[in-house]
Amino acid sequence: MNGLSISPSAALSRWPWRRWRTAWRRWSLWTLLVVLVLSMLITLVWLAGRYEASQVQDKLERDTANAVADIRSALGRNLQDLQALNAPSRTDADWPARAAQLLQVRRELMRIEWRDAGMHVLGQAETPYRTQQWEDPLRSQEAHPEAALTCTHARRINGPSYSPSYFQLLAEGLGAEMMEVCLPLTQSGHISGFVIGTYNLQSLLIAHVSKNLPRTQEVSFTEPDGTRLALLGASWRGTRMFTAQQLLDLPGSTLVLRMDSWHRAPSVFPNVLTALVTLMSIALVSVVVVLVRDNRRRLRAERDLGDALAFRKAMEDSLVTGLRARDLQGRISYVNPAFCAMVGFTADELLGQDRAPYWPPELAAEYAQRQDHRLSGATPPVREGHESIFMRKDGTRVPVLIFEAPLINAQGQHTGWMSAFIDISEQKRMEEISRASQERLQATARLATVGEMASLLSHELTQPLATISSYATGSLNMLAMAAEDPTGHSSDGKRQGQQLQDLRMIMERISFQASRAGRVIKSVRDFVRRRDQSRQAVSANELLDAILPLITLQARKLDVRVVTEIEPGLPAVYCDPTMVEQVLLNLARNGMQAMDSREITRRELLLRARRVAGDSHGRWVELSVADYGSGIPETVAEQLFTPFFTTRDEGMGLGLSLCRTVVEQHGGQLQHSPHVPQGTVFAFTLPAHTETE
């Protein structure tokens, strides 16, 4: 809306900058898309290589763990077989034959020895698969150092023990890595000898690992520091090596089984090319789709924007509510046609003005102060309007209802104030018509009430008028008797004095009865005549005294006793006396008619004025009318205040509805409730008079 105040030249000067900014934003988005695609491809290649390498490494780790498990299982079976060589049920003579048979089955064992507790050789056997000449000539006669140390450790732990690996020179300058295992033999809880087995680490790998070893893998025993002891496999080597190690922890010795796997570079290159072409194709198709969709979206956005602008223009032209926008400096930046029609000025005459030409001169200072207060940052209450007076261009005044709210732009910044104006001239006129109609209805109701009381008034006035006539006749007779004695002398002076005293008393009674009849007539005349609504401070005594003569007339006819109770120190009420008297009179008449039945034994009407219970500040006064009738049924209570609803054949159904309207216009409430022990109580509240009113 603020854009209406921008000149076309300023808009054109900003066009190159906007165009460059839009182009830069579009190219930056495409650059970002290309970078994201390249990053995705590089990431995919890298992840594919990492995945294939992890798969190879995991498989190698599993193969190494399986090889260690196989070797450990084989060593355990060998210990059982060595233990069975010296079983108590077997003789010593066939020990060499049993050992030779075991060596034929266990090819990783190079030599088996049976020694006594002093490490003297009792028997020995060598593998038939490899004839070799031991370089140590004393091995068969004395304890080998590795064997002696291993058996000492086996004696200490009372179990099998393995020696560290050692290099054994063989014939023709060859050698091999060997490892000893010593198994103690016990008899009656004492060690009686040892069985010593010599392992060839190379043969151990051949016997238990080579059958599952692929061509691309190499397996070896190493020391913990990485020294190679035995090596097997790897007839083909690739460009990349994967390594896995598993610890072979044996009693007395520790070996490391290392397995190396040779592979080419990760075989993801052909897959990457295929994926790259596929992805690029998908990307190109996606780009075309995105461009088409973007073009369609732009066209649709432009079309929607045009439709929205046309719709907003049509809506602004059809609104009967005036709209006005002001910036933070108080200048008018937007007005709609309804506002222009409301004040009689054109948009060109209003835009840019900081002091509105539609302000009445006598109120311009007040309006300027209110505008400065709003521009200072004071936020108006939400959804609460205030009335004001505008002056049209022809000088006529128009009352308006104004609603104001902050004007927030798309970036969430406060740029001004938006005001909505409603012309309430017609509303004011209808309120005057409604008020006049209500006054006429009340006057009609009062006239109807007076018509019903006409017969009662004739009866009530007959008595004082008849008394006046009687007293007047007596006075005339007394005057005639005095006229018969023209001399004025009487035989009895006291009699003349008594006649004068009786005449004075008669005149006083005539005056009293005439005043009584005048009061009754004046009360009816004041009630019937139409007066302008004017609220004033009236005491509860005055309200009740004004209607008591009229109520008493009907009460005597229906044999009803009227009782009034006024709380001491009760403040005056601020009301229209005539309207409140009508309410009290209507409620009193309804209460007396509710007791017009032979079944009602207690005929008493209670008029009460008191403070409202719980009102500690004394802001309200409650007036109530209670009867001892038959009460109000629930079905009737639901429609009691509905206009034209009545339970009497001669009733109009407007009495209680008008009563509630009058009470609510004074700010109070009219309610009814059961009267204990019998009947109904109608109570309504009126505001108490304060010094400020």
C-alpha positions as CSV (number, residue, x, y, z in Angstrom):
1,M,0.0,0.0,0.0
2,N,2.9,2.3,0.6
3,G,3.9,1.7,-3.0
4,L,1.1,4.0,-4.2
5,S,3.2,7.0,-3.1
6,I,6.3,6.0,-5.2
7,S,6.7,7.9,-8.5
8,P,7.1,6.1,-11.8
9,S,10.6,7.5,-12.3
10,A,11.8,6.2,-9.0
11,A,10.3,2.8,-9.8
12,L,12.1,2.7,-13.2
13,S,15.4,3.8,-11.6
14,R,15.2,0.7,-9.4
15,W,14.5,-1.7,-12.2
16,P,18.2,-2.4,-13.3
17,W,19.2,-3.1,-9.7
18,R,16.3,-5.5,-9.2
19,R,17.0,-7.2,-12.5
20,W,20.7,-7.7,-11.7
21,R,19.8,-9.0,-8.2
22,T,17.3,-11.5,-9.7
23,A,19.8,-12.7,-12.3
24,W,22.5,-13.1,-9.7
25,R,20.2,-15.1,-7.4
26,R,19.2,-17.4,-10.3
27,W,22.9,-18.0,-11.3
28,S,23.9,-18.6,-7.8
29,L,21.2,-21.2,-7.4
30,W,22.5,-23.0,-10.6
31,T,26.1,-22.8,-9.3
32,L,25.0,-24.3,-6.0
33,L,23.2,-27.1,-7.9
34,V,26.4,-28.0,-9.9
35,V,28.6,-27.9,-6.8
36,L,26.1,-30.1,-5.0
37,V,26.0,-32.6,-7.9
38,L,29.9,-32.8,-8.1
39,S,30.1,-33.1,-4.3
40,M,27.6,-35.9,-4.4
41,L,29.5,-37.8,-7.2
42,I,32.9,-37.5,-5.4
43,T,31.3,-38.6,-2.2
44,L,29.7,-41.6,-3.8
45,V,33.1,-42.7,-5.3
46,W,34.8,-42.2,-2.0
47,L,32.1,-44.1,-0.1
48,A,32.2,-46.9,-2.7
49,G,36.0,-47.3,-2.3
50,R,35.7,-47.1,1.5
51,Y,32.9,-49.7,1.4
52,E,34.8,-52.2,-0.7
53,A,38.0,-51.7,1.4
54,S,36.0,-52.3,4.5
55,Q,34.4,-55.4,3.0
56,V,37.9,-56.8,2.1
57,Q,39.3,-56.0,5.5
58,D,36.4,-57.5,7.3
59,K,36.7,-60.7,5.3
60,L,40.4,-60.8,6.0
61,E,39.8,-60.4,9.7
62,R,37.3,-63.3,9.7
63,D,39.8,-65.5,7.8
64,T,42.5,-64.7,10.3
65,A,40.3,-65.5,13.2
66,N,39.2,-68.8,11.6
67,A,42.8,-69.8,10.9
68,V,43.8,-69.1,14.6
69,A,40.8,-71.1,15.7
70,D,41.8,-74.0,13.4
71,I,45.5,-74.0,14.7
72,R,44.3,-73.8,18.3
73,S,42.0,-76.7,17.8
74,A,44.7,-78.8,16.1
75,L,47.2,-78.1,18.9
76,G,44.6,-79.2,21.4
77,R,44.0,-82.5,19.5
78,N,47.7,-83.1,19.4
79,L,48.0,-82.7,23.2
80,Q,45.3,-85.3,23.6
81,D,47.2,-87.7,21.3
82,L,50.5,-87.1,23.1
83,Q,48.8,-87.8,26.4
84,A,47.4,-91.1,25.0
85,L,50.9,-92.3,24.1
86,N,51.7,-93.0,27.7
87,A,48.4,-94.4,28.8
88,P,48.7,-96.7,31.8
89,S,47.0,-99.6,29.9
90,R,49.7,-99.7,27.3
91,T,53.3,-101.2,27.5
92,D,56.5,-99.4,27.0
93,A,57.7,-101.7,24.3
94,D,55.2,-100.6,21.7
95,W,55.7,-96.9,22.5
96,P,57.9,-96.3,19.4
97,A,55.3,-97.8,17.1
98,R,52.5,-95.7,18.6
99,A,54.7,-92.6,18.3
100,A,55.5,-93.3,14.6
101,Q,51.8,-93.9,13.9
102,L,51.0,-90.5,15.4
103,L,53.7,-88.8,13.4
104,Q,52.2,-90.2,10.2
105,V,48.9,-88.6,11.1
106,R,50.2,-85.3,12.5
107,R,52.5,-84.0,9.8
108,E,53.2,-80.7,11.7
109,L,55.1,-82.8,14.4
110,M,58.8,-83.3,13.5
111,R,59.8,-85.3,16.5
112,I,58.3,-86.9,19.7
113,E,60.5,-87.7,22.7
114,W,59.7,-89.6,26.0
115,R,61.9,-88.5,28.9
116,D,61.9,-89.4,32.6
117,A,61.7,-87.0,35.4
118,G,65.4,-86.3,35.1
119,M,65.0,-85.4,31.4
120,H,66.8,-88.6,30.2
121,V,65.5,-89.9,26.9
122,L,63.4,-93.1,27.3
123,G,62.2,-93.2,23.7
124,Q,62.0,-91.1,20.5
125,A,60.5,-91.0,17.0
126,E,60.8,-88.7,14.0
127,T,58.5,-87.9,11.2
128,P,58.8,-90.2,8.1
129,Y,57.9,-87.4,5.7
130,R,61.1,-85.4,6.0
131,T,64.4,-87.2,6.7
132,Q,66.7,-84.8,8.4
133,Q,69.9,-84.8,10.2
134,W,69.8,-82.9,13.5
135,E,72.9,-80.7,13.9
136,D,72.9,-81.2,17.6
137,P,74.5,-84.6,18.3
138,L,73.8,-84.4,22.0
139,R,70.0,-83.9,21.6
140,S,69.3,-87.5,21.9
141,Q,71.3,-87.9,25.1
142,E,70.9,-84.6,26.9
143,A,68.1,-82.1,27.4
144,H,67.9,-79.5,24.7
145,P,67.9,-76.0,26.2
146,E,64.5,-75.0,24.8
147,A,63.0,-78.4,25.8
148,A,64.5,-78.2,29.3
149,L,63.1,-74.7,29.9
150,T,59.7,-75.7,28.5
151,C,59.5,-78.8,30.7
152,T,60.6,-76.8,33.7
153,H,57.7,-74.4,33.0
154,A,55.3,-77.4,32.5
155,R,56.5,-78.8,35.8
156,R,55.7,-75.5,37.5
157,I,52.2,-75.1,36.0
158,N,51.5,-78.9,36.1
159,G,50.3,-78.7,32.5
160,P,51.4,-78.5,28.9
161,S,53.8,-75.7,28.0
162,Y,55.1,-74.3,24.7
163,S,58.6,-73.0,24.1
164,P,59.4,-69.8,22.2
165,S,60.2,-70.4,18.6
166,Y,63.9,-71.1,17.7
167,F,65.7,-71.6,14.5
168,Q,67.0,-75.1,14.0
169,L,69.8,-75.7,11.5
170,L,69.2,-78.7,9.3
171,A,71.3,-80.6,6.8
172,E,72.8,-79.0,3.7
173,G,72.8,-75.6,5.2
174,L,69.0,-75.4,5.6
175,G,67.0,-74.6,8.7
176,A,63.5,-74.2,10.0
177,E,61.7,-72.4,12.8
178,M,60.8,-74.9,15.5
179,M,58.7,-74.8,18.6
180,E,58.7,-77.3,21.5
181,V,55.7,-78.5,23.5
182,C,56.3,-80.4,26.8
183,L,53.5,-82.4,28.4
184,P,54.2,-83.7,32.0
185,L,53.2,-87.3,32.8
186,T,51.9,-87.8,36.3
187,Q,51.6,-91.0,38.4
188,S,50.1,-91.0,41.9
189,G,50.1,-87.2,41.9
190,H,53.8,-87.0,41.0
191,I,55.5,-86.2,37.7
192,S,57.0,-89.3,36.4
193,G,58.2,-88.0,33.0
194,F,57.6,-85.8,30.1
195,V,56.4,-86.1,26.5
196,I,58.1,-83.6,24.2
197,G,56.8,-82.7,20.8
198,T,58.7,-80.6,18.2
199,Y,56.6,-78.5,15.8
200,N,57.7,-77.1,12.5
201,L,55.9,-73.8,12.2
202,Q,56.0,-73.9,8.4
203,S,54.4,-77.4,8.5
204,L,51.8,-76.2,11.0
205,L,50.7,-73.5,8.5
206,I,50.7,-76.0,5.6
207,A,48.7,-78.6,7.6
208,H,45.9,-76.3,9.0
209,V,45.8,-73.1,6.9
210,S,46.9,-73.8,3.4
211,K,43.8,-75.7,2.3
212,N,41.6,-72.6,2.8
213,L,44.2,-70.0,1.7
214,P,43.3,-68.3,-1.6
215,R,46.0,-67.2,-4.1
216,T,45.8,-63.6,-3.1
217,Q,46.5,-64.2,0.6
218,E,49.7,-64.7,2.5
219,V,49.8,-66.1,6.0
220,S,52.8,-66.1,8.4
221,F,53.8,-66.6,12.0
222,T,55.5,-63.5,13.5
223,E,56.9,-62.5,16.7
224,P,55.1,-59.7,18.6
225,D,57.7,-57.3,17.3
226,G,56.9,-58.2,13.7
227,T,59.7,-60.6,13.0
228,R,58.7,-63.2,10.4
229,L,59.0,-66.9,11.6
230,A,57.2,-68.8,8.9
231,L,55.6,-67.8,5.6
232,L,53.0,-69.4,3.3
233,G,51.1,-68.4,0.2
234,A,51.0,-65.2,-1.9
235,S,51.8,-66.5,-5.4
236,W,50.1,-63.4,-6.8
237,R,50.6,-59.8,-5.6
238,G,48.4,-56.9,-6.4
239,T,48.7,-53.1,-6.0
240,R,47.1,-52.8,-2.6
241,M,47.7,-54.9,0.5
242,F,45.3,-55.5,3.4
243,T,46.7,-56.9,6.7
244,A,45.0,-58.6,9.7
245,Q,46.7,-60.0,12.8
246,Q,45.4,-62.3,15.4
247,L,47.2,-63.3,18.6
248,L,47.9,-67.0,19.2
249,D,48.4,-67.1,23.0
250,L,49.8,-70.4,24.1
251,P,51.0,-71.5,27.6
252,G,54.6,-70.3,27.9
253,S,54.7,-68.7,24.4
254,T,52.9,-66.1,22.3
255,L,52.8,-66.1,18.5
256,V,51.1,-63.7,16.1
257,L,49.3,-65.0,13.1
258,R,49.4,-62.4,10.3
259,M,47.4,-62.6,7.1
260,D,48.1,-60.3,4.2
261,S,45.7,-60.0,1.3
262,W,46.7,-58.5,-2.1
263,H,44.1,-56.7,-4.2
264,R,44.0,-54.4,-7.2
265,A,42.6,-50.9,-6.8
266,P,38.9,-50.9,-5.7
267,S,36.8,-52.1,-8.6
268,V,34.4,-49.3,-8.5
269,F,35.6,-47.4,-11.6
270,P,33.3,-49.0,-14.1
271,N,30.3,-48.7,-11.7
272,V,31.2,-45.1,-11.1
273,L,31.1,-44.4,-14.8
274,T,27.8,-46.0,-15.2
275,A,26.4,-44.3,-12.1
276,L,27.9,-41.0,-13.3
277,V,26.2,-41.2,-16.7
278,T,23.0,-42.3,-15.1
279,L,23.2,-39.5,-12.5
280,M,24.1,-36.9,-15.1
281,S,21.2,-38.0,-17.3
282,I,18.8,-37.9,-14.3
283,A,20.3,-34.5,-13.4
284,L,19.8,-33.1,-16.9
285,V,16.2,-34.4,-17.1
286,S,15.6,-33.0,-13.6
287,V,17.0,-29.7,-14.6
288,V,14.7,-29.6,-17.6
289,V,11.8,-30.5,-15.4
290,V,12.8,-28.0,-12.9
291,L,13.1,-25.3,-15.5
292,V,9.7,-26.2,-17.0
293,R,8.1,-26.2,-13.6
294,D,9.9,-23.0,-12.7
295,N,8.6,-21.3,-15.8
296,R,5.1,-22.5,-15.2
297,R,5.3,-21.5,-11.6
298,R,6.5,-18.0,-12.6
299,L,3.7,-17.7,-15.2
300,R,1.2,-18.9,-12.6
301,A,2.5,-16.6,-10.0
302,E,2.3,-13.6,-12.4
303,R,-1.2,-14.6,-13.3
304,D,-2.2,-15.1,-9.7
305,L,-0.6,-11.8,-8.8
306,G,-2.6,-10.1,-11.5
307,D,-5.8,-11.8,-10.3
308,A,-5.0,-10.9,-6.7
309,L,-4.4,-7.2,-7.7
310,A,-7.7,-7.2,-9.6
311,F,-9.5,-8.9,-6.8
312,R,-8.1,-6.5,-4.3
313,K,-9.1,-3.5,-6.5
314,A,-12.6,-4.9,-6.8
315,M,-12.8,-5.6,-3.1
316,E,-11.5,-2.1,-2.3
317,D,-14.1,-0.5,-4.6
318,S,-16.9,-2.6,-3.1
319,L,-16.1,-1.9,0.5
320,V,-18.4,0.4,2.5
321,T,-15.7,0.6,5.2
322,G,-13.2,3.4,4.7
323,L,-9.5,2.4,4.8
324,R,-6.6,4.8,5.5
325,A,-2.9,4.1,5.9
326,R,-0.4,6.4,7.5
327,D,3.4,6.1,7.6
328,L,5.5,6.6,10.8
329,Q,5.6,10.4,10.1
330,G,1.8,10.7,10.1
331,R,1.5,11.3,6.3
332,I,-1.4,9.6,4.5
333,S,-0.1,6.9,2.2
334,Y,-3.3,5.1,1.1
335,V,-7.0,5.7,1.0
336,N,-9.7,3.6,-0.6
337,P,-12.7,4.8,-2.6
338,A,-15.1,4.3,0.4
339,F,-13.0,6.6,2.5
340,C,-12.9,9.3,-0.2
341,A,-16.7,9.0,-0.6
342,M,-17.1,9.3,3.2
343,V,-15.2,12.6,3.6
344,G,-15.8,14.0,0.1
345,F,-12.1,14.5,-0.8
346,T,-10.3,12.7,-3.7
347,A,-7.3,10.5,-3.2
348,D,-4.9,13.1,-4.7
349,E,-6.1,15.7,-2.2
350,L,-5.5,13.4,0.7
351,L,-2.2,11.5,-0.1
352,G,0.8,13.0,1.5
353,Q,-1.2,15.1,4.0
354,D,0.0,15.1,7.7
355,R,-2.9,17.2,8.9
356,A,-6.2,15.8,7.5
357,P,-8.5,18.4,5.8
358,Y,-11.5,16.5,7.0
359,W,-10.9,17.4,10.6
360,P,-13.4,19.9,12.0
361,P,-11.7,23.2,12.9
362,E,-13.1,23.1,16.5
363,L,-11.6,19.5,17.0
364,A,-8.4,19.8,15.0
365,A,-6.2,20.4,18.0
366,E,-7.6,17.4,19.9
367,Y,-7.2,15.2,16.8
368,A,-3.6,16.4,16.2
369,Q,-2.8,15.6,19.9
370,R,-4.3,12.1,19.5
371,Q,-2.3,11.5,16.3
372,D,0.9,12.6,17.9
373,H,0.2,10.2,20.8
374,R,-0.4,7.3,18.3
375,L,2.8,8.1,16.4
376,S,4.8,8.1,19.6
377,G,4.4,4.4,19.8
378,A,1.2,4.0,21.8
379,T,-0.6,0.8,20.6
380,P,-4.4,1.0,20.4
381,P,-6.4,-1.7,22.1
382,V,-7.0,-4.7,19.9
383,R,-10.5,-4.7,18.3
384,E,-11.6,-1.6,20.2
385,G,-12.8,1.4,18.3
386,H,-13.5,5.0,19.3
387,E,-16.1,7.4,17.9
388,S,-15.1,10.6,16.2
389,I,-16.5,13.4,14.0
390,F,-15.3,14.1,10.5
391,M,-16.2,17.1,8.3
392,R,-17.0,16.5,4.7
393,K,-15.7,18.8,2.0
394,D,-19.1,20.6,1.9
395,G,-18.9,21.3,5.6
396,T,-21.4,18.7,6.9
397,R,-20.4,16.6,9.9
398,V,-20.4,12.8,9.9
399,P,-20.0,10.6,12.9
400,V,-17.5,7.7,12.4
401,L,-16.3,4.7,14.3
402,I,-12.5,4.2,14.0
403,F,-10.4,1.0,14.4
404,E,-6.6,1.3,14.3
405,A,-3.9,-1.4,14.1
406,P,-0.1,-1.3,13.3
407,L,0.9,-1.7,9.7
408,I,3.5,-4.5,9.4
409,N,5.3,-5.2,6.1
410,A,6.5,-8.5,4.8
411,Q,9.8,-8.3,6.7
412,G,7.9,-7.9,10.0
413,Q,8.8,-4.2,10.3
414,H,6.4,-1.6,11.7
415,T,5.9,0.9,8.8
416,G,2.8,2.9,9.9
417,W,-0.8,2.5,11.0
418,M,-3.9,1.2,9.2
419,S,-7.3,2.6,10.2
420,A,-10.8,1.4,9.3
421,F,-13.7,3.9,9.4
422,I,-17.4,3.0,9.7
423,D,-20.0,5.7,9.0
424,I,-22.4,5.4,11.9
425,S,-24.8,8.2,10.8
426,E,-27.5,5.7,10.0
427,Q,-26.8,3.8,13.2
428,K,-27.3,7.0,15.2
429,R,-30.5,7.8,13.4
430,M,-31.9,4.3,14.0
431,E,-31.0,4.6,17.7
432,E,-33.0,7.8,17.9
433,I,-35.9,6.1,16.1
434,S,-35.7,3.1,18.4
435,R,-35.5,5.3,21.5
436,A,-38.6,7.3,20.3
437,S,-40.4,4.1,19.6
438,Q,-39.6,2.7,23.0
439,E,-40.8,5.9,24.6
440,R,-44.1,5.6,22.6
441,L,-44.5,2.0,23.7
442,Q,-43.9,2.9,27.3
443,A,-46.5,5.8,27.0
444,T,-48.9,3.3,25.4
445,A,-48.3,0.9,28.2
446,R,-48.9,3.6,30.8
447,L,-52.1,4.7,29.1
448,A,-53.3,1.0,29.0
449,T,-52.5,0.8,32.7
450,V,-54.4,4.0,33.4
451,G,-57.4,2.7,31.4
452,E,-57.4,-0.4,33.6
453,M,-57.3,1.7,36.7
454,A,-60.0,4.1,35.5
455,S,-62.7,2.1,37.3
456,L,-60.6,2.0,40.5
457,L,-60.0,5.8,40.3
458,S,-63.8,6.4,40.0
459,H,-64.4,4.4,43.1
460,E,-61.5,6.0,44.9
461,L,-62.5,9.5,44.0
462,T,-66.2,8.9,44.8
463,Q,-65.6,8.7,48.5
464,P,-63.7,12.0,49.0
465,L,-66.1,13.8,46.6
466,A,-69.1,12.4,48.4
467,T,-67.6,13.5,51.7
468,I,-66.9,16.9,50.3
469,S,-70.6,17.2,49.2
470,S,-71.9,16.1,52.6
471,Y,-69.7,18.5,54.4
472,A,-70.7,21.3,52.1
473,T,-74.4,20.5,52.6
474,G,-73.9,20.6,56.4
475,S,-72.1,23.9,56.1
476,L,-74.9,25.3,54.1
477,N,-77.5,24.2,56.7
478,M,-75.5,25.7,59.5
479,L,-75.2,29.0,57.6
480,A,-79.0,28.9,57.0
481,M,-79.7,28.4,60.7
482,A,-77.4,31.3,61.5
483,A,-79.3,33.4,58.9
484,E,-82.7,32.8,60.7
485,D,-81.3,34.8,63.6
486,P,-80.5,38.1,62.0
487,T,-79.8,39.9,65.3
488,G,-77.0,37.5,66.0
489,H,-78.2,37.0,69.5
490,S,-78.8,33.6,70.8
491,S,-80.0,32.3,74.0
492,D,-77.0,30.0,74.2
493,G,-73.7,31.6,73.3
494,K,-71.9,28.4,73.8
495,R,-74.0,26.8,71.0
496,Q,-72.9,29.5,68.5
497,G,-69.3,28.8,69.4
498,Q,-69.8,25.1,69.0
499,Q,-71.3,25.7,65.5
500,L,-68.4,27.9,64.5
501,Q,-66.0,25.2,65.6
502,D,-67.9,22.5,63.8
503,L,-67.9,24.7,60.7
504,R,-64.1,25.1,60.9
505,M,-63.7,21.3,61.2
506,I,-66.0,20.7,58.3
507,M,-64.0,23.1,56.1
508,E,-60.8,21.4,57.1
509,R,-62.1,18.0,56.2
510,I,-63.4,19.4,52.9
511,S,-59.9,20.7,52.2
512,F,-58.3,17.4,53.1
513,Q,-60.6,15.4,50.9
514,A,-60.2,17.8,48.0
515,S,-56.4,17.6,48.4
516,R,-56.7,13.8,48.5
517,A,-58.6,13.7,45.3
518,G,-56.1,16.1,43.7
519,R,-53.2,14.0,44.7
520,V,-54.7,10.9,43.1
521,I,-55.4,12.8,39.9
522,K,-51.9,14.4,39.9
523,S,-50.3,11.0,40.4
524,V,-52.2,9.6,37.4
525,R,-51.4,12.6,35.3
526,D,-47.7,12.5,36.1
527,F,-47.6,8.9,35.3
528,V,-49.4,9.1,32.0
529,R,-47.8,12.2,30.5
530,R,-44.8,11.7,28.3
531,R,-41.5,13.1,29.6
532,D,-38.0,13.2,28.1
533,Q,-35.6,10.6,29.5
534,S,-33.4,12.3,32.0
535,R,-31.4,10.5,34.6
536,Q,-31.0,11.9,38.1
537,A,-30.3,10.9,41.6
538,V,-33.6,9.6,43.2
539,S,-34.0,7.9,46.5
540,A,-35.8,4.6,46.9
541,N,-38.4,6.3,49.1
542,E,-39.3,8.7,46.3
543,L,-39.7,5.9,43.7
544,L,-41.9,3.9,46.0
545,D,-44.0,6.9,47.1
546,A,-44.7,7.9,43.5
547,I,-46.3,4.5,42.7
548,L,-48.0,3.7,46.0
549,P,-51.2,5.7,45.3
550,L,-51.7,3.7,42.1
551,I,-50.7,0.4,43.7
552,T,-53.0,1.0,46.6
553,L,-56.0,1.4,44.4
554,Q,-55.7,-2.1,42.9
555,A,-54.6,-3.5,46.3
556,R,-57.8,-2.5,47.9
557,K,-59.8,-4.0,45.2
558,L,-58.0,-7.3,45.4
559,D,-57.7,-7.2,49.2
560,V,-53.9,-7.2,49.1
561,R,-51.8,-5.7,51.8
562,V,-48.8,-3.7,50.6
563,V,-45.6,-3.7,52.7
564,T,-42.5,-1.6,52.0
565,E,-39.0,-2.3,53.4
566,I,-36.2,0.2,52.8
567,E,-32.8,-0.5,54.2
568,P,-31.5,2.4,56.4
569,G,-28.7,4.5,54.9
570,L,-29.4,3.3,51.4
571,P,-27.8,5.5,48.7
572,A,-29.8,7.2,46.0
573,V,-30.0,5.5,42.6
574,Y,-29.0,7.2,39.3
575,C,-31.9,6.5,36.9
576,D,-34.8,7.9,34.9
577,P,-37.5,8.0,37.5
578,T,-40.5,7.7,35.1
579,M,-39.1,4.5,33.5
580,V,-38.2,2.9,36.8
581,E,-41.6,3.8,38.3
582,Q,-43.2,2.0,35.3
583,V,-41.0,-1.1,36.0
584,L,-42.0,-1.1,39.7
585,L,-45.7,-0.5,38.8
586,N,-45.7,-3.3,36.2
587,L,-44.0,-5.8,38.6
588,A,-46.4,-4.8,41.4
589,R,-49.5,-5.3,39.3
590,N,-48.3,-8.7,38.1
591,G,-47.6,-9.7,41.7
592,M,-51.1,-8.7,42.9
593,Q,-52.7,-10.5,39.9
594,A,-50.8,-13.6,40.8
595,M,-52.6,-13.6,44.2
596,D,-56.0,-13.1,42.8
597,S,-57.3,-16.5,43.7
598,R,-59.4,-17.9,46.5
599,E,-56.8,-20.5,47.3
600,I,-54.3,-17.8,48.3
601,T,-54.7,-17.2,52.0
602,R,-51.8,-14.8,52.5
603,R,-52.3,-11.8,50.3
604,E,-49.3,-9.6,50.9
605,L,-47.1,-7.7,48.4
606,L,-43.6,-6.9,49.6
607,L,-41.7,-3.9,48.1
608,R,-38.1,-3.9,49.2
609,A,-35.0,-1.7,48.6
610,R,-31.6,-2.8,49.8
611,R,-27.9,-3.0,49.0
612,V,-26.8,-5.8,46.7
613,A,-25.3,-8.7,48.6
614,G,-21.5,-9.0,48.2
615,D,-21.1,-5.4,46.8
616,S,-18.6,-4.1,49.3
617,H,-18.2,-0.8,47.4
618,G,-21.9,0.0,47.4
619,R,-22.1,0.5,43.7
620,W,-25.5,-1.1,43.2
621,V,-29.0,-0.9,44.8
622,E,-31.5,-3.8,44.5
623,L,-35.3,-3.2,44.2
624,S,-37.5,-6.2,44.5
625,V,-41.2,-7.1,44.4
626,A,-42.3,-10.3,46.2
627,D,-45.7,-11.9,46.2
628,Y,-47.3,-15.0,47.8
629,G,-48.9,-16.3,44.6
630,S,-48.7,-19.8,43.1
631,G,-45.3,-19.3,41.5
632,I,-44.1,-19.5,37.9
633,P,-43.9,-23.0,36.2
634,E,-40.7,-24.0,34.5
635,T,-42.2,-24.0,31.0
636,V,-43.4,-20.4,31.5
637,A,-40.2,-19.3,33.1
638,E,-38.2,-20.1,29.9
639,Q,-40.3,-17.6,27.8
640,L,-41.1,-15.1,30.5
641,F,-39.2,-12.2,29.0
642,T,-40.1,-13.0,25.4
643,P,-42.0,-10.2,23.7
644,F,-45.7,-10.8,23.1
645,F,-45.7,-13.9,25.4
646,T,-48.4,-13.8,28.0
647,T,-50.4,-16.2,30.2
648,R,-53.4,-13.8,30.5
649,D,-56.1,-13.4,27.9
650,E,-56.2,-9.6,28.1
651,G,-52.4,-9.2,28.3
652,M,-50.2,-7.9,25.5
653,G,-47.0,-9.7,26.5
654,L,-44.8,-6.6,26.4
655,G,-44.7,-5.7,30.1
656,L,-41.8,-7.8,31.3
657,S,-39.9,-7.4,28.1
658,L,-40.0,-3.6,28.4
659,C,-39.1,-3.9,32.1
660,R,-36.0,-5.9,31.3
661,T,-35.0,-3.5,28.4
662,V,-35.4,-0.5,30.8
663,V,-33.3,-2.2,33.5
664,E,-30.6,-3.2,31.1
665,Q,-30.4,0.3,29.6
666,H,-29.5,1.5,33.1
667,G,-26.8,-1.2,33.3
668,G,-28.6,-3.5,35.7
669,Q,-30.2,-6.9,35.5
670,L,-33.7,-8.2,36.0
671,Q,-34.1,-11.7,37.5
672,H,-36.8,-13.8,39.1
673,S,-36.6,-16.5,41.8
674,P,-38.9,-18.5,44.0
675,H,-40.2,-16.7,47.1
676,V,-39.9,-18.7,50.4
677,P,-42.3,-20.1,51.5
678,Q,-44.5,-19.3,48.5
679,G,-44.7,-17.1,45.5
680,T,-42.2,-15.3,43.3
681,V,-39.6,-12.5,43.7
682,F,-38.7,-10.2,40.9
683,A,-35.5,-8.2,41.6
684,F,-33.6,-5.7,39.6
685,T,-30.4,-3.7,40.2
686,L,-29.8,0.0,39.5
687,P,-26.5,1.9,39.8
688,A,-26.0,3.9,43.0
689,H,-25.4,7.6,42.6
690,T,-21.8,8.9,42.9
691,E,-20.4,12.4,43.2
692,T,-18.9,12.1,39.7
693,E,-22.2,11.6,38.0
